[in-house]
Amino acid sequence: MIDDKGETIPRSLFGVGCDSTYAPCVDDPRFVPPPPTVEPPAPAAPSSGLKILGIAQCALGVFGLLSAPLTLVTRALAQDPGSRRVQHLLWDGWLGAWTYLSLAIGTALAVLLIVAGVGVIKGRALGRKLSLVHAATAIALVIIGQIIAATALYPALFELASSGSAAERGGAIGGVVGGLFGSLIGLILPAVELYVMTRPHVKEQLAR
């Protein structure tokens, strides 16, 4: 259409030739097309190192599930006087209640570790979150366990080592050494989880 000055008026101003309900007409000189939609980049797949960590978590989780049954079997098979005296200290009284509680918590942590490992292997954000939960809980459990052992178990074992028979002394010393080194070994995986899962590039890889 032409106005009184002889200039062409875009048909879109009169709603002719386009559907103004949905979008401006392309022959309107005032129309500016929207910028193209840019899809966000997909998170990178987990690295080989993360997958190895996830496999280790699953394997150690399975071993953790066997820990409670093996502990109960060891208790039942203890025959020599030294071992039976140590087992008596571990399973009687309030220290025995803590032993049962720690086994139950350890079994729950083992299940949590397996789920976290599967999530890490698949590159899921849930795997990273559960790994951090496992790490924090496992470290707290080790610290509490060592405090209880230092206040109740180790003094009794030292007394047994100084006054008991040769078999009892061997069992007592083995209990102290095993408790200390077992706790240190038990801190390795949680420490690795805390370090790895707080790295910025790991957060990007486990963002799905």
WOKAPE-V922717 format. One record per backbone hydrogen bond with DSSP energy under -0.5 kcal/mol. CO is the residue of the C=O (numbers start at 1). NH is the residue of the N-H. E is the energy in kcal/mol with one decimal. If there is no record, write none. Layout:
BEGIN
co: [CO CO]
nh: [NH NH]
e: [E E]
END
This chain:
BEGIN
co: [1 3 7 10 11 11 12 18 19 19 25 27 28 31 37 47 48 49 50 51 52 53 54 55 56 57 58 59 60 61 62 63 64 64 65 66 67 68 69 70 71 72 73 74 75 80 81 82 83 84 85 86 87 88 92 92 93 94 95 96 97 98 99 100 101 102 103 104 105 106 107 108 109 110 111 112 113 114 115 116 117 118 119 120 123 124 125 126 127 128 129 130 131 132 133 134 135 136 137 138 139 140 141 142 143 144 145 146 147 148 148 149 152 153 154 155 156 157 158 159 160 165 166 167 168 169 170 171 172 173 174 175 176 177 178 179 180 181 182 183 184 185 185 186 187 188 189 190 191 192 193 194 195 196 199 200 201 202 204]
nh: [9 6 3 13 14 16 15 20 22 23 28 29 31 33 39 51 52 53 54 55 56 57 58 59 60 61 62 63 64 65 66 67 67 68 69 70 71 72 73 74 75 76 77 78 78 84 85 86 87 88 89 90 91 92 95 96 97 98 99 100 101 102 103 104 105 106 107 108 109 110 111 112 113 114 115 116 117 118 119 120 121 122 124 123 208 128 129 130 131 132 133 134 135 136 137 138 139 140 141 142 143 144 145 146 147 148 149 150 151 152 153 154 156 157 158 159 160 161 162 163 164 169 170 171 172 173 174 175 176 177 178 179 180 181 182 183 184 185 186 187 187 188 189 190 191 192 193 194 195 196 197 198 198 199 203 204 205 206 207]
e: [-3.8 -1.6 -2.8 -1.6 -1.2 -2.2 -1.1 -1.0 -1.0 -1.4 -1.7 -0.6 -1.9 -0.5 -0.6 -2.2 -2.4 -2.1 -2.6 -2.4 -2.5 -2.4 -2.1 -2.6 -2.8 -2.1 -2.1 -2.1 -2.3 -1.7 -1.1 -0.7 -0.6 -0.7 -0.5 -2.3 -2.4 -2.2 -2.3 -2.6 -2.0 -2.0 -2.1 -0.9 -0.6 -2.4 -2.2 -1.9 -2.7 -2.0 -1.7 -2.0 -2.1 -1.0 -0.5 -1.3 -1.5 -2.0 -1.9 -2.4 -2.4 -3.1 -1.9 -2.1 -2.7 -2.6 -2.1 -2.0 -2.5 -1.8 -1.8 -2.3 -2.5 -2.0 -2.2 -2.5 -2.5 -2.3 -2.1 -2.3 -2.4 -1.9 -3.0 -1.0 -1.0 -1.0 -2.1 -2.8 -1.8 -1.9 -2.1 -2.8 -2.5 -2.4 -2.4 -2.9 -2.3 -2.0 -2.4 -2.2 -2.4 -2.6 -2.5 -2.4 -2.0 -2.4 -2.4 -2.7 -1.6 -2.1 -0.8 -3.6 -0.8 -2.2 -2.9 -2.2 -2.0 -2.4 -1.4 -1.3 -2.3 -2.8 -2.2 -2.3 -2.4 -2.6 -2.3 -1.9 -2.0 -2.6 -2.5 -2.0 -2.3 -2.6 -2.1 -1.5 -1.9 -2.5 -2.0 -0.8 -0.8 -1.3 -0.6 -0.6 -2.0 -2.3 -2.8 -2.5 -2.1 -2.9 -2.5 -0.6 -0.6 -1.7 -1.8 -1.6 -1.8 -2.3 -0.7]
END
